[in-house]
């Protein structure tokens, strides 16, 4: 073990962390450019075949960056996209980024360290970093923005050069160390473990922007909000945000087991789509209008009215239904599209009923900070379901790829065991383990010894 890693794991002081030399390389989950054609012609692009865990060189630190020792990370669906090289290889994005010159040139490598979530300890800061120091406990926001672009100061997500860290950039969070811009750093809630904090930034911030931000659907008290995939990472945060904001969450899931978990999250209305005949792959030959009518009847039978807002991150398989099932004047807010980007819908239900479609992508730093504040206040709980060691990141990503998970799948990086990183045990005790683990009580953490 190198001296810096040893100091981090011992909880050493900032002075000792600064004295310990930065290692020349580190362990990281990564993909390799030479594997970009690995799944050509194959229906099942199994990410376990392309995700590697091994040592990669330590990159140079830019003046506006921080080096973070990653204690824990989590798997997002963009890691599945990276590891399958679909719909496009992310090495194309790295090359485009590198062409901007300067420190960006570091990102064009024959490998890409993936991962868009992390929580850990700051171990180095660049000369231009002012608000963060060595020893700080942080979580990482995935939005990489250009702070010299004027539009960034209006909304970082509008910048033409905005990128998703660990997907459209190199040196992501599924690793022992990561390089991030200071403008990505968030204070880690002191009552959370490393793995709990790491499961929040990307999905939590995305859900916040989609629902709460004035750039999203802007939920208000009493709003009925239909949430597809309500026990997934995005959906489980969405349920809590709607409930916390005085709305009525209507969660849609595809099994009785997930329906029971959803009830534990406090979801007012739970709909198992298998029970109303809209299960399976909805995009493959399903009658969208008839499926929407069945879903609409199920919602009205329990809340008496149609949804004000539909929260759709599933994409092609659900979008046509979402447009129909939203009430007259309602809103469909969309991101992601894990089942496909080419959405089709009957435009009559859209234009003649004066509905809105709001596109949402990521979150700006203020939105990410507001989401973390809700975690700190205990208004929202982390949605971690299970934890894998970094050595088994392929299995963790495969679970997400096949939709075999609920909530977020955590990955321990430098943290040797789950449950570490809590620096405010009193606040944690006040909230209680049951509140902090709404999706974990039925899951055995067998993947980590």
LUMLUMFI-538202 format. One record per residue (C-alpha): residue number from 0; residue in one letter; z, x, y. Coordinates in steps of 0.05 Angstrom, whole numbers, plus 5000, padded with zeros to 4 digits. Each point is the difference from the previous one (the first is absolute). Layout:
<atoms>
+-----+---------+------+------+------+
! num ! residuo !    z !    x !    y !
+-----+---------+------+------+------+
! NUM !       A !    Z !    X !    Y !
...
+-----+---------+------+------+------+
</atoms>
This chain:
<atoms>
+-----+---------+------+------+------+
! num ! residuo !    z !    x !    y !
+-----+---------+------+------+------+
!   0 !       X ! 5000 ! 5000 ! 5000 !
!   1 !       X ! 4982 ! 5027 ! 5069 !
!   2 !       X ! 5054 ! 5010 ! 5053 !
!   3 !       X ! 4979 ! 4943 ! 5045 !
!   4 !       X ! 4999 ! 4949 ! 4944 !
!   5 !       X ! 5067 ! 5024 ! 4976 !
!   6 !       X ! 5029 ! 4993 ! 5070 !
!   7 !       X ! 4972 ! 4929 ! 5007 !
!   8 !       X ! 5030 ! 4979 ! 4933 !
!   9 !       X ! 5068 ! 5029 ! 5019 !
!  10 !       X ! 5000 ! 4961 ! 5065 !
!  11 !       X ! 5002 ! 5065 ! 5040 !
!  12 !       X ! 5009 ! 5002 ! 5075 !
!  13 !       X ! 4942 ! 5001 ! 5049 !
!  14 !       X ! 5013 ! 5074 ! 5013 !
!  15 !       X ! 4995 ! 5017 ! 4927 !
!  16 !       X ! 4937 ! 4958 ! 4991 !
!  17 !       X ! 4968 ! 5037 ! 5058 !
!  18 !       X ! 5018 ! 5068 ! 4971 !
!  19 !       X ! 4972 ! 4984 ! 4931 !
!  20 !       X ! 4926 ! 5021 ! 4994 !
!  21 !       X ! 4947 ! 4947 ! 4990 !
!  22 !       X ! 4970 ! 5007 ! 4930 !
!  23 !       X ! 4928 ! 5021 ! 4994 !
!  24 !       X ! 4984 ! 4941 ! 4955 !
!  25 !       X ! 5032 ! 4937 ! 4973 !
!  26 !       X ! 4995 ! 4947 ! 4946 !
!  27 !       X ! 4957 ! 4940 ! 5018 !
!  28 !       X ! 4963 ! 4941 ! 4969 !
!  29 !       X ! 4927 ! 5011 ! 5017 !
!  30 !       X ! 4929 ! 4985 ! 4982 !
!  31 !       X ! 4944 ! 5051 ! 4996 !
!  32 !       X ! 4931 ! 4996 ! 5029 !
!  33 !       X ! 4970 ! 5024 ! 4935 !
!  34 !       X ! 5023 ! 4935 ! 4967 !
!  35 !       X ! 4964 ! 4954 ! 5049 !
!  36 !       X ! 4950 ! 4978 ! 4948 !
!  37 !       X ! 5051 ! 4992 ! 4944 !
!  38 !       X ! 4995 ! 4925 ! 4996 !
!  39 !       X ! 4926 ! 4991 ! 5012 !
!  40 !       X ! 4975 ! 4944 ! 4956 !
!  41 !       X ! 5070 ! 4982 ! 4975 !
!  42 !       X ! 5031 ! 4932 ! 5010 !
!  43 !       X ! 5072 ! 5024 ! 4995 !
!  44 !       X ! 5012 ! 5058 ! 5047 !
!  45 !       X ! 5068 ! 5019 ! 4972 !
!  46 !       X ! 5037 ! 5038 ! 5055 !
!  47 !       X ! 5041 ! 5038 ! 4949 !
!  48 !       X ! 4938 ! 5041 ! 4986 !
!  49 !       X ! 4988 ! 5022 ! 5072 !
!  50 !       X ! 5070 ! 5007 ! 5030 !
!  51 !       X ! 5026 ! 5071 ! 4990 !
!  52 !       X ! 5068 ! 5029 ! 5014 !
!  53 !       X ! 5001 ! 5074 ! 5016 !
!  54 !       X ! 5008 ! 5052 ! 5053 !
!  55 !       X ! 4958 ! 5000 ! 5063 !
!  56 !       X ! 5001 ! 5048 ! 5061 !
!  57 !       X ! 5047 ! 4985 ! 5058 !
!  58 !       X ! 4958 ! 4982 ! 5061 !
!  59 !       X ! 5012 ! 5030 ! 5069 !
!  60 !       X ! 5040 ! 4956 ! 5047 !
!  61 !       X ! 4968 ! 4975 ! 5065 !
!  62 !       X ! 5040 ! 4999 ! 5065 !
!  63 !       X ! 5008 ! 4924 ! 4997 !
!  64 !       X ! 5019 ! 4997 ! 4927 !
!  65 !       X ! 5062 ! 5002 ! 4956 !
!  66 !       X ! 5009 ! 5027 ! 4930 !
!  67 !       X ! 5041 ! 4951 ! 4959 !
!  68 !       X ! 5033 ! 5014 ! 4934 !
!  69 !       X ! 4983 ! 4936 ! 4962 !
!  70 !       X ! 5059 ! 4972 ! 4962 !
!  71 !       X ! 4963 ! 4937 ! 4977 !
!  72 !       X ! 4934 ! 4964 ! 5008 !
!  73 !       X ! 4967 ! 4937 ! 4973 !
!  74 !       X ! 4933 ! 4977 ! 4973 !
!  75 !       X ! 4953 ! 4959 ! 5043 !
!  76 !       X ! 4934 ! 4971 ! 4980 !
!  77 !       X ! 4963 ! 5050 ! 5043 !
!  78 !       X ! 5022 ! 5054 ! 4951 !
!  79 !       X ! 4964 ! 4960 ! 4946 !
!  80 !       X ! 4938 ! 5000 ! 5043 !
!  81 !       X ! 5006 ! 5075 ! 5011 !
!  82 !       X ! 5010 ! 5015 ! 4926 !
!  83 !       X ! 4942 ! 4956 ! 4977 !
!  84 !       X ! 4953 ! 5027 ! 5055 !
!  85 !       X ! 4983 ! 4927 ! 5014 !
!  86 !       X ! 4972 ! 4968 ! 5040 !
!  87 !       X ! 4986 ! 5069 ! 5030 !
!  88 !       X ! 5027 ! 5068 ! 4988 !
!  89 !       X ! 5054 ! 5017 ! 5050 !
!  90 !       X ! 4973 ! 5071 ! 5002 !
!  91 !       X ! 4947 ! 4972 ! 5046 !
!  92 !       X ! 5054 ! 4980 ! 5050 !
!  93 !       X ! 5032 ! 5068 ! 4996 !
!  94 !       X ! 4935 ! 5034 ! 5017 !
!  95 !       X ! 4988 ! 4955 ! 5059 !
!  96 !       X ! 5070 ! 5013 ! 5025 !
!  97 !       X ! 4992 ! 5075 ! 4992 !
!  98 !       X ! 4936 ! 4999 ! 5043 !
!  99 !       X ! 5042 ! 4983 ! 5061 !
! 100 !       X ! 5024 ! 5072 ! 4998 !
! 101 !       X ! 5065 ! 5035 ! 5014 !
! 102 !       X ! 5057 ! 4985 ! 4953 !
! 103 !       X ! 4960 ! 4942 ! 4971 !
! 104 !       X ! 4958 ! 5051 ! 4963 !
! 105 !       X ! 5059 ! 5011 ! 4952 !
! 106 !       X ! 4988 ! 4932 ! 4969 !
! 107 !       X ! 4933 ! 5017 ! 4969 !
! 108 !       X ! 5024 ! 5030 ! 4934 !
! 109 !       X ! 4975 ! 4994 ! 4928 !
! 110 !       X ! 5063 ! 4959 ! 4986 !
! 111 !       X ! 5035 ! 4943 ! 5036 !
! 112 !       X ! 5076 ! 4990 ! 4998 !
! 113 !       X ! 5006 ! 4924 ! 4999 !
! 114 !       X ! 5054 ! 4950 ! 5018 !
! 115 !       X ! 5013 ! 4959 ! 5062 !
! 116 !       X ! 5076 ! 4992 ! 4998 !
! 117 !       X ! 5058 ! 5049 ! 5003 !
! 118 !       X ! 5072 ! 5010 ! 5017 !
! 119 !       X ! 5032 ! 5068 ! 5007 !
! 120 !       X ! 5028 ! 5056 ! 5043 !
! 121 !       X ! 4966 ! 5034 ! 5059 !
! 122 !       X ! 4999 ! 5075 ! 4984 !
! 123 !       X ! 4953 ! 5025 ! 5055 !
! 124 !       X ! 4973 ! 4974 ! 5066 !
! 125 !       X ! 4941 ! 5024 ! 5040 !
! 126 !       X ! 5008 ! 5029 ! 5070 !
! 127 !       X ! 4978 ! 4934 ! 5032 !
! 128 !       X ! 5049 ! 4955 ! 4963 !
! 129 !       X ! 5056 ! 4974 ! 5046 !
! 130 !       X ! 5034 ! 4939 ! 4968 !
! 131 !       X ! 5013 ! 5028 ! 4930 !
! 132 !       X ! 5037 ! 5060 ! 4974 !
! 133 !       X ! 5012 ! 5037 ! 4935 !
! 134 !       X ! 5049 ! 4963 ! 4956 !
! 135 !       X ! 4981 ! 4930 ! 5022 !
! 136 !       X ! 4995 ! 4947 ! 4946 !
! 137 !       X ! 4935 ! 4964 ! 5009 !
! 138 !       X ! 4950 ! 4951 ! 4971 !
! 139 !       X ! 4925 ! 5008 ! 5014 !
! 140 !       X ! 4954 ! 4949 ! 5031 !
! 141 !       X ! 4931 ! 5005 ! 4970 !
! 142 !       X ! 4960 ! 4991 ! 5064 !
! 143 !       X ! 4971 ! 5065 ! 5027 !
! 144 !       X ! 4977 ! 4988 ! 5071 !
! 145 !       X ! 4971 ! 5041 ! 5057 !
! 146 !       X ! 5051 ! 4999 ! 5057 !
! 147 !       X ! 4947 ! 5027 ! 5048 !
! 148 !       X ! 4956 ! 4939 ! 4990 !
! 149 !       X ! 5017 ! 4950 ! 5056 !
! 150 !       X ! 4996 ! 4939 ! 4955 !
! 151 !       X ! 5055 ! 5029 ! 4956 !
! 152 !       X ! 5049 ! 4986 ! 5056 !
! 153 !       X ! 4980 ! 4927 ! 4996 !
! 154 !       X ! 4999 ! 4996 ! 4924 !
! 155 !       X ! 4994 ! 5060 ! 4955 !
! 156 !       X ! 4962 ! 4959 ! 4948 !
! 157 !       X ! 4942 ! 4989 ! 5048 !
! 158 !       X ! 4984 ! 5074 ! 5006 !
! 159 !       X ! 4933 ! 5019 ! 4970 !
! 160 !       X ! 5032 ! 5062 ! 4969 !
! 161 !       X ! 5060 ! 4964 ! 4969 !
! 162 !       X ! 5009 ! 5020 ! 4927 !
! 163 !       X ! 5043 ! 4982 ! 4941 !
! 164 !       X ! 5042 ! 5061 ! 4982 !
! 165 !       X ! 4994 ! 5021 ! 4927 !
! 166 !       X ! 4937 ! 4958 ! 4992 !
! 167 !       X ! 4953 ! 5021 ! 5057 !
! 168 !       X ! 5039 ! 5065 ! 5011 !
! 169 !       X ! 5025 ! 5054 ! 4955 !
! 170 !       X ! 5073 ! 5022 ! 4986 !
! 171 !       X ! 5027 ! 4931 ! 4984 !
! 172 !       X ! 5069 ! 4978 ! 4977 !
! 173 !       X ! 4997 ! 5003 ! 4923 !
! 174 !       X ! 5023 ! 5073 ! 5002 !
! 175 !       X ! 5060 ! 5045 ! 5011 !
! 176 !       X ! 4977 ! 5014 ! 5071 !
! 177 !       X ! 4956 ! 4964 ! 5050 !
! 178 !       X ! 4971 ! 5015 ! 5069 !
! 179 !       X ! 5002 ! 4942 ! 5049 !
! 180 !       X ! 4991 ! 4990 ! 5074 !
! 181 !       X ! 5064 ! 4991 ! 5039 !
! 182 !       X ! 4972 ! 4932 ! 5022 !
! 183 !       X ! 5006 ! 4977 ! 4927 !
! 184 !       X ! 5075 ! 5012 ! 4993 !
! 185 !       X ! 5052 ! 4945 ! 4995 !
! 186 !       X ! 5075 ! 5006 ! 4993 !
! 187 !       X ! 5021 ! 4985 ! 4928 !
! 188 !       X ! 5050 ! 4942 ! 4996 !
! 189 !       X ! 5065 ! 5034 ! 4981 !
! 190 !       X ! 5022 ! 4948 ! 4949 !
! 191 !       X ! 4937 ! 5007 ! 4958 !
! 192 !       X ! 4986 ! 5048 ! 4943 !
! 193 !       X ! 4940 ! 5047 ! 5006 !
! 194 !       X ! 4958 ! 4957 ! 4953 !
! 195 !       X ! 5018 ! 4935 ! 5035 !
! 196 !       X ! 4982 ! 5029 ! 5068 !
! 197 !       X ! 4935 ! 5028 ! 4972 !
! 198 !       X ! 4977 ! 4931 ! 4976 !
! 199 !       X ! 5001 ! 4970 ! 5070 !
! 200 !       X ! 4954 ! 5032 ! 5052 !
! 201 !       X ! 4929 ! 4982 ! 4978 !
! 202 !       X ! 5010 ! 4931 ! 4969 !
! 203 !       X ! 5058 ! 4981 ! 5045 !
! 204 !       X ! 4964 ! 5020 ! 5064 !
! 205 !       X ! 4935 ! 4968 ! 4978 !
! 206 !       X ! 5035 ! 4934 ! 4985 !
! 207 !       X ! 5037 ! 5003 ! 5067 !
! 208 !       X ! 4935 ! 5009 ! 5039 !
! 209 !       X ! 4965 ! 4945 ! 4961 !
! 210 !       X ! 5054 ! 4948 ! 5011 !
! 211 !       X ! 5048 ! 5018 ! 5056 !
! 212 !       X ! 4962 ! 5044 ! 5050 !
! 213 !       X ! 4963 ! 4969 ! 5058 !
! 214 !       X ! 4938 ! 5033 ! 4969 !
! 215 !       X ! 5008 ! 4959 ! 4936 !
! 216 !       X ! 5014 ! 4928 ! 4983 !
! 217 !       X ! 5063 ! 4997 ! 5044 !
! 218 !       X ! 5044 ! 4956 ! 4955 !
! 219 !       X ! 5049 ! 4953 ! 5033 !
! 220 !       X ! 5057 ! 4957 ! 4977 !
! 221 !       X ! 4978 ! 4946 ! 4951 !
! 222 !       X ! 4933 ! 5031 ! 4983 !
! 223 !       X ! 4977 ! 4987 ! 4929 !
! 224 !       X ! 4972 ! 5067 ! 4974 !
! 225 !       X ! 4962 ! 5005 ! 4935 !
! 226 !       X ! 5008 ! 5070 ! 4970 !
! 227 !       X ! 4954 ! 5023 ! 4944 !
! 228 !       X ! 5028 ! 5051 ! 4952 !
! 229 !       X ! 5069 ! 4986 ! 5026 !
! 230 !       X ! 5038 ! 5047 ! 4953 !
! 231 !       X ! 4955 ! 5060 ! 5016 !
! 232 !       X ! 5017 ! 5053 ! 5051 !
! 233 !       X ! 4968 ! 4964 ! 5059 !
! 234 !       X ! 5017 ! 4931 ! 4977 !
! 235 !       X ! 5074 ! 5013 ! 4987 !
! 236 !       X ! 5009 ! 5027 ! 5071 !
! 237 !       X ! 4960 ! 4941 ! 5027 !
! 238 !       X ! 5046 ! 4950 ! 4966 !
! 239 !       X ! 5060 ! 5032 ! 5033 !
! 240 !       X ! 4968 ! 5005 ! 5069 !
! 241 !       X ! 4980 ! 4926 ! 4999 !
! 242 !       X ! 5069 ! 4979 ! 4976 !
! 243 !       X ! 5035 ! 5045 ! 5051 !
! 244 !       X ! 4956 ! 4973 ! 5056 !
! 245 !       X ! 5016 ! 4927 ! 4986 !
! 246 !       X ! 4937 ! 4983 ! 4963 !
! 247 !       X ! 4989 ! 4969 ! 4932 !
! 248 !       X ! 4971 ! 5050 ! 4950 !
! 249 !       X ! 4957 ! 4971 ! 4945 !
! 250 !       X ! 4990 ! 5054 ! 4948 !
! 251 !       X ! 4943 ! 5000 ! 4950 !
! 252 !       X ! 5008 ! 5039 ! 4935 !
! 253 !       X ! 4966 ! 5002 ! 4932 !
! 254 !       X ! 5058 ! 4996 ! 4951 !
! 255 !       X ! 5066 ! 4966 ! 4988 !
! 256 !       X ! 5036 ! 5067 ! 4999 !
! 257 !       X ! 4974 ! 5016 ! 5070 !
! 258 !       X ! 5017 ! 4930 ! 5023 !
! 259 !       X ! 5073 ! 5013 ! 4981 !
! 260 !       X ! 5001 ! 5066 ! 5038 !
! 261 !       X ! 4970 ! 4966 ! 5060 !
! 262 !       X ! 5055 ! 4948 ! 5002 !
! 263 !       X ! 5050 ! 5058 ! 5003 !
! 264 !       X ! 4965 ! 5025 ! 5062 !
! 265 !       X ! 5018 ! 4935 ! 5035 !
! 266 !       X ! 4930 ! 4970 ! 4998 !
! 267 !       X ! 5005 ! 4926 ! 5017 !
! 268 !       X ! 4940 ! 4978 ! 4959 !
! 269 !       X ! 4973 ! 5036 ! 4938 !
! 270 !       X ! 4932 ! 4982 ! 4970 !
! 271 !       X ! 4978 ! 5028 ! 4933 !
! 272 !       X ! 4925 ! 4996 ! 5006 !
! 273 !       X ! 4992 ! 5000 ! 4925 !
! 274 !       X ! 5036 ! 4932 ! 4999 !
! 275 !       X ! 4950 ! 4968 ! 5049 !
! 276 !       X ! 4938 ! 5027 ! 4966 !
! 277 !       X ! 4980 ! 5056 ! 5047 !
! 278 !       X ! 5021 ! 5059 ! 4958 !
! 279 !       X ! 4958 ! 5057 ! 4975 !
! 280 !       X ! 4945 ! 5034 ! 5041 !
! 281 !       X ! 4986 ! 4948 ! 5053 !
! 282 !       X ! 4937 ! 5034 ! 5025 !
! 283 !       X ! 4966 ! 4994 ! 4933 !
! 284 !       X ! 4968 ! 4931 ! 4999 !
! 285 !       X ! 5060 ! 4960 ! 5025 !
! 286 !       X ! 4986 ! 4938 ! 5042 !
! 287 !       X ! 5031 ! 5024 ! 5066 !
! 288 !       X ! 5003 ! 4931 ! 5032 !
! 289 !       X ! 5033 ! 4967 ! 4940 !
! 290 !       X ! 5048 ! 5059 ! 4992 !
! 291 !       X ! 5019 ! 4994 ! 5074 !
! 292 !       X ! 5012 ! 4925 ! 4993 !
! 293 !       X ! 5047 ! 5011 ! 4941 !
! 294 !       X ! 5038 ! 5054 ! 5038 !
! 295 !       X ! 5003 ! 4956 ! 5062 !
! 296 !       X ! 5028 ! 4942 ! 4961 !
! 297 !       X ! 5053 ! 5045 ! 4969 !
! 298 !       X ! 5021 ! 5024 ! 5070 !
! 299 !       X ! 5002 ! 4931 ! 5030 !
! 300 !       X ! 5040 ! 4972 ! 4942 !
! 301 !       X ! 5056 ! 5049 ! 5016 !
! 302 !       X ! 4999 ! 5008 ! 5076 !
! 303 !       X ! 4961 ! 4939 ! 5022 !
! 304 !       X ! 4946 ! 5036 ! 5040 !
! 305 !       X ! 4947 ! 5054 ! 4996 !
! 306 !       X ! 5012 ! 5073 ! 5017 !
! 307 !       X ! 4999 ! 5023 ! 5072 !
! 308 !       X ! 4985 ! 5071 ! 4976 !
! 309 !       X ! 4970 ! 5029 ! 4937 !
! 310 !       X ! 5019 ! 5073 ! 4985 !
! 311 !       X ! 4942 ! 5029 ! 4959 !
! 312 !       X ! 4996 ! 5071 ! 4976 !
! 313 !       X ! 4967 ! 4984 ! 4933 !
! 314 !       X ! 4931 ! 4993 ! 5029 !
! 315 !       X ! 4938 ! 4976 ! 4964 !
! 316 !       X ! 5038 ! 4961 ! 4946 !
! 317 !       X ! 5041 ! 4958 ! 5049 !
! 318 !       X ! 4968 ! 5001 ! 5068 !
! 319 !       X ! 4955 ! 4939 ! 4992 !
! 320 !       X ! 5061 ! 4960 ! 4978 !
! 321 !       X ! 5041 ! 5027 ! 5059 !
! 322 !       X ! 4950 ! 4976 ! 5051 !
! 323 !       X ! 5000 ! 4930 ! 4971 !
! 324 !       X ! 5075 ! 4992 ! 4987 !
! 325 !       X ! 5022 ! 5020 ! 5071 !
! 326 !       X ! 5013 ! 4939 ! 5043 !
! 327 !       X ! 4955 ! 4977 ! 5058 !
! 328 !       X ! 5009 ! 5053 ! 5054 !
! 329 !       X ! 5034 ! 5046 ! 4951 !
! 330 !       X ! 4994 ! 5075 ! 4991 !
! 331 !       X ! 4980 ! 5044 ! 4942 !
! 332 !       X ! 5025 ! 5071 ! 5010 !
! 333 !       X ! 4968 ! 5052 ! 4954 !
! 334 !       X ! 5002 ! 5073 ! 4980 !
! 335 !       X ! 4988 ! 5043 ! 4940 !
! 336 !       X ! 4958 ! 4960 ! 4951 !
! 337 !       X ! 5022 ! 5030 ! 4934 !
! 338 !       X ! 4952 ! 4955 ! 4961 !
! 339 !       X ! 4940 ! 5016 ! 5043 !
! 340 !       X ! 4976 ! 5003 ! 5071 !
! 341 !       X ! 4941 ! 4952 ! 4998 !
! 342 !       X ! 5032 ! 4934 ! 5018 !
! 343 !       X ! 4963 ! 4933 ! 4997 !
! 344 !       X ! 5024 ! 4934 ! 5027 !
! 345 !       X ! 4975 ! 4931 ! 5019 !
! 346 !       X ! 4991 ! 5006 ! 5076 !
! 347 !       X ! 5006 ! 4924 ! 5010 !
! 348 !       X ! 5075 ! 5004 ! 4985 !
! 349 !       X ! 5005 ! 5056 ! 5050 !
! 350 !       X ! 4960 ! 4980 ! 5061 !
! 351 !       X ! 5008 ! 4925 ! 4997 !
! 352 !       X ! 5076 ! 5006 ! 4993 !
! 353 !       X ! 5008 ! 5052 ! 5055 !
! 354 !       X ! 5034 ! 5052 ! 4957 !
! 355 !       X ! 5010 ! 5074 ! 5015 !
! 356 !       X ! 4991 ! 5062 ! 4958 !
! 357 !       X ! 5041 ! 5059 ! 5023 !
! 358 !       X ! 4982 ! 5069 ! 4973 !
! 359 !       X ! 5060 ! 5046 ! 4995 !
! 360 !       X ! 5003 ! 5074 ! 4981 !
! 361 !       X ! 5062 ! 5043 ! 4993 !
! 362 !       X ! 5051 ! 5000 ! 5056 !
! 363 !       X ! 5011 ! 5037 ! 5064 !
! 364 !       X ! 5062 ! 5043 ! 5009 !
! 365 !       X ! 5039 ! 4947 ! 5038 !
! 366 !       X ! 4986 ! 4948 ! 4946 !
! 367 !       X ! 5021 ! 5049 ! 4946 !
! 368 !       X ! 5064 ! 5015 ! 5039 !
! 369 !       X ! 5016 ! 4926 ! 5008 !
! 370 !       X ! 4993 ! 4990 ! 4925 !
! 371 !       X ! 5047 ! 5058 ! 4988 !
! 372 !       X ! 5049 ! 4970 ! 5050 !
! 373 !       X ! 5001 ! 4936 ! 4959 !
! 374 !       X ! 5017 ! 5041 ! 4939 !
! 375 !       X ! 5055 ! 5035 ! 5039 !
! 376 !       X ! 5029 ! 4933 ! 5022 !
! 377 !       X ! 5000 ! 4975 ! 4929 !
! 378 !       X ! 4952 ! 4943 ! 5018 !
! 379 !       X ! 4949 ! 5024 ! 4949 !
! 380 !       X ! 5011 ! 5033 ! 4933 !
! 381 !       X ! 4958 ! 5053 ! 4966 !
! 382 !       X ! 4956 ! 4974 ! 4944 !
! 383 !       X ! 5004 ! 5058 ! 4951 !
! 384 !       X ! 4991 ! 4978 ! 4928 !
! 385 !       X ! 4999 ! 5065 ! 4959 !
! 386 !       X ! 4998 ! 5075 ! 5009 !
! 387 !       X ! 4960 ! 5055 ! 4967 !
! 388 !       X ! 5006 ! 5076 ! 5006 !
! 389 !       X ! 4943 ! 5036 ! 5034 !
! 390 !       X ! 4978 ! 5029 ! 4933 !
! 391 !       X ! 4983 ! 4929 ! 4977 !
! 392 !       X ! 4964 ! 4978 ! 5063 !
! 393 !       X ! 4939 ! 4983 ! 4959 !
! 394 !       X ! 5039 ! 4948 ! 4961 !
! 395 !       X ! 5029 ! 4972 ! 5065 !
! 396 !       X ! 4932 ! 4994 ! 5031 !
! 397 !       X ! 4971 ! 4969 ! 4937 !
! 398 !       X ! 5054 ! 4946 ! 5003 !
! 399 !       X ! 4977 ! 4983 ! 5071 !
! 400 !       X ! 4927 ! 5004 ! 4981 !
! 401 !       X ! 5009 ! 4949 ! 4944 !
! 402 !       X ! 5046 ! 4955 ! 5042 !
! 403 !       X ! 5055 ! 5009 ! 4949 !
! 404 !       X ! 5053 ! 5010 ! 5054 !
! 405 !       X ! 5041 ! 4960 ! 5049 !
! 406 !       X ! 5020 ! 5024 ! 5069 !
! 407 !       X ! 4991 ! 5074 ! 5011 !
! 408 !       X ! 4998 ! 5055 ! 4947 !
! 409 !       X ! 5040 ! 5060 ! 5024 !
! 410 !       X ! 4988 ! 5073 ! 4983 !
! 411 !       X ! 5054 ! 5053 ! 5004 !
! 412 !       X ! 4974 ! 5065 ! 5030 !
! 413 !       X ! 5056 ! 5051 ! 5014 !
! 414 !       X ! 5056 ! 4951 ! 4988 !
! 415 !       X ! 5026 ! 5016 ! 4929 !
! 416 !       X ! 5026 ! 4930 ! 4986 !
! 417 !       X ! 4997 ! 4930 ! 5031 !
! 418 !       X ! 5056 ! 4977 ! 5046 !
! 419 !       X ! 5004 ! 5061 ! 5046 !
! 420 !       X ! 4992 ! 5003 ! 5075 !
! 421 !       X ! 5051 ! 4948 ! 5022 !
! 422 !       X ! 5038 ! 5026 ! 5061 !
! 423 !       X ! 5032 ! 4934 ! 5021 !
! 424 !       X ! 5034 ! 4974 ! 4937 !
! 425 !       X ! 5041 ! 4950 ! 5039 !
! 426 !       X ! 4939 ! 4964 ! 5026 !
! 427 !       X ! 4971 ! 5000 ! 4930 !
! 428 !       X ! 5063 ! 4970 ! 4971 !
! 429 !       X ! 5001 ! 4946 ! 5053 !
! 430 !       X ! 4929 ! 4978 ! 4981 !
! 431 !       X ! 5012 ! 5007 ! 4925 !
! 432 !       X ! 4958 ! 5027 ! 4944 !
! 433 !       X ! 4974 ! 4931 ! 4981 !
! 434 !       X ! 4971 ! 4990 ! 5070 !
! 435 !       X ! 4970 ! 5069 ! 5002 !
! 436 !       X ! 4968 ! 4994 ! 4931 !
! 437 !       X ! 4967 ! 4931 ! 4998 !
! 438 !       X ! 4946 ! 5022 ! 4951 !
! 439 !       X ! 5038 ! 5050 ! 4958 !
! 440 !       X ! 5054 ! 4963 ! 4962 !
! 441 !       X ! 4953 ! 4981 ! 4943 !
! 442 !       X ! 4967 ! 5069 ! 4998 !
! 443 !       X ! 5028 ! 5057 ! 4959 !
! 444 !       X ! 4987 ! 5066 ! 5036 !
! 445 !       X ! 4980 ! 5034 ! 4936 !
! 446 !       X ! 4950 ! 5046 ! 5031 !
! 447 !       X ! 5051 ! 5045 ! 5033 !
! 448 !       X ! 5056 ! 5032 ! 4960 !
+-----+---------+------+------+------+
</atoms>
